[in-house]
Amino acid sequence: MTTIAIVGAGAGLGGAVARRFGREGFDVALLSRTQEHVDALATDLGREGVNARGFAADVHDPVALAAALDAAASDLGPVEVLQYSPIPRQDFMKPVLETSPADIEGPLAFSVVGPMTAVRQVLPGMRSLGRGTLLFINGGSAVQPHPDRADTSIAFAAESAYARMLHDVLAGDRIHAAQLIIPGAITPGHPRKDPAVLADTLWAMHRDRAEFRRYAEPLES
C-alpha cells in the first residue's frame, strides 16, 4: 500500500482528491498549517472508508514540512504521489509597480522553497518504489502573468520552471512530474472546475503519465 501526500489539504480540492485516490486504494496524508483542520478532514474521510491522517506543517517552514512528510511516510507508507496545492495568501497579490523586492520573498518561499523541500523529501521513497508522481497545482498566472497579481505571477512562473525540469529529468526514473493549471476559482458545480471533476483530472494525470501540463479550462486571451 502506498500513500498520496496532499500539501495544502482543505475540505474542497484536497478532500476531493483524497476521496478519488482513496477509492483507488491509496492511504492519504493531509498536510496543512492547522492540525485541527486536517484531523477533522481525516475523520470525515474515515467515515467514507478512506484511510487518512493529518499532519501539521507550514510550507514556509522547510524543517516542519520535511518532518511532516517523513512522519506521513513512516505512519502510512511510502509517498508515491505528492500533490503541492496550498492556496496563496491574499497579500501575495499586489500590482507589479507596488511590488518590492522584499514583497517577493514570501511568495518565492511558498511556491519555490516549499515544493523543492517537499520533492526532496519524497524523492528517495519514490525511487525505492520504482515509480512516483509529482502534481503541482497553479492558477492561470503561472503561464499568463497578470500585472495586478505580480507576486504570484513571478513565484508561480518559477514553480512552473522547477516542475518542468523535474518532468524532463525524472522520466527515466519512472517519476512523472505534471502541472494542472486552474484559471480562476475552484467552483462547486462547475462542469470543469468542481473539486470532484478536478480530482478526476488529477487522477488521470497520475494514471496516464503523459504530458507535463493540463488546463482545467482554456485561458482567456
N, C-alpha and C positions, 0 to 999 in steps of 0.2 A: 504494500500500500504506500502511495506517495502523497505529497501534500501540495496544495496551492497556497501560497502566501500572498495576501492582498494587503498592500501597504496603502493606507488611507481608506480603510474599510468603513463604510457607513451603511445605513439601512437601505439606501437607494441602489446605486450600481454595485457597490460591494456586496450587499445582501443578495442581489440577483445573480451575480457571478458565483457566489458561494453556493447558491442553490443549484445552478446549472452544472458546475463542476462536481458538486456533491452527488448529483444524480448519476454521474459517471464513475463514482467510487472514490473520489478524492477526499482526503481529510482537508480541513480548511483552517489556516491560521489567519486570524483577523488582527491587523495591526493598526492602531490609531493612538492619538495622544492620550485619550481618557480610558482607563481600564474599565470603568463602569459602563461606558458605551459599548465597548466590544464584548464585555461579558453579557450584557443584555441581548445583543445581537446573537451571540453564540447560543444563548438559552433558547431564543426564538427558533434558530435554525435546528437546534437539537430536537425540538418538538416536531419538526418536519423530517426527521430522520437523517440530518446532516451532522456528521461529527466535526464540530467546530470548536475552536478555543481562541480566546482573546489574549493579546499581548500588547502592553502599553509601550509606545515609543514615539518620540517627536522626531520627524525626519530632519529637523535642524540639528539634532544631536547624533552624530555618527556613532559614538560609542554605544548609546542606548539602542539605536536602530540595529546595529550589528548584534548586540546582546539579545534583542528580542527575536531576531531571525535565527540565531543559534538555539535559543530556547524552543522555538517552534519546531525546528528540525529534531531536537532531542526528544520533545514530547510527542510529536505526531509522525515523524518520519522525514526522510529526505525531501527537500523542496524541489519538486520537478517543474513547477510553474510559479514564476514570480510576476505579479501584477503591480505596477507602480502607478497609483492613481489618486494621490491626495489632491484636495482642492486648494488652489492658491488663495492666499488671503486677499481681501479687497484692497488693502493698502499697497499691494504689488502692482496695481493697475493705475499708473499715472501717465499723463500725456508726456510725450517724448521730451519736450522742451522744459518740462518741470522735473525731469528725472536726473538726479545727480549720481556721481559715481558711488556714493555711499548707499543710495537707494537700491542699487542693483545687487548688493551683497546678499540680502535675504533671498530674493528670487533665485540667484545662482546657487545658493546653499540648498534651496528647496528643490530645484529642477536639475541640478548637475551633481552636487556633492551627495545629495540624498540617494539618487538612483545609482551612482557609482558605488556608494557604500553597500547598498543592497545587493547589487550584482556581484561585487567581490565576495560578499559573504556566502551567497548561494552557489556560486560557480563551482567550487570544489565538489559539492554534493551532486550537482548535475553531471559533472564529468565522471564521478564514480558510478552514477546510474547509467551513463552512456547516452543520455538524452536530457532535454530540458527546453523550456520556453520562457522567454522574457517578453512581457507585454507592457508596453508604455502607452498611457492614455493621455492625450493632449487636446487642447482646444484648437480652433482654427488658426489662431495667431501663431501657432508653431510653424505653419507653412505660408501664411498670408499675414505678415506683420501689420499691426494696427497702431497708428500713432497715438491713439488715446489709451492704449494698453501697452506702453513701451516696455515696462519691466518684464511682464510675462512673455511678450513677443521675443525679447532678447534671450531670456532664460529658456523658453520652450524651444527656440531655434537651436540653442546649444545642446539641449537634451536630445533633440531630433538627430543632430550630428553624431552624438555619442551612440544612440541606439542604432543608427545606420551603420556605423563602423562595427558594432558588435554583430549585426546581421551578416556583414561581409566576412568577418574573421572567425566566427564561431560555427558557421555552417558545416565545416569539415568535422566538427566535434558532435554533430547531431544536436546542436543547441540553436534554436530558432529565435531570433530577436525580431520583434514586429511592433508596429505603432498603429494605434487606432486614433484617428482624428475625429473629434465630435464637435462640429461647428455649433455655436450657440449652447443653449442649456439642455441638459438631460430632462426629458419631458414625459411623465407618465401618460400613457395613452397615445403617444406619437407613434406613427407607423414605423419609424426608423430609429427614434431616439428614446423610446421607452426602455427603462432599465432591463427588462427581460429580453427585449429584442437585442439590445447591445450585448447582453450576456451571451446570447446565441451567436452573435458575431464573433465575440472573443473566443468562444469555444471552437468555432470554425477556424479561426486563425491558428489556434493551437493544434487542431486536428490536421488541417490541410498543409501547414508549414510551407506556404507558397511565397507570396510577395511580401515585401517589407511593410508597406503602408496600405491601410484601407481607410475609407471615409464613411462615417455613418450616413452622411448625405452630402451632396455636392456643395462645394463652397460657392458663395455668391461672389460674382465678379465685382 
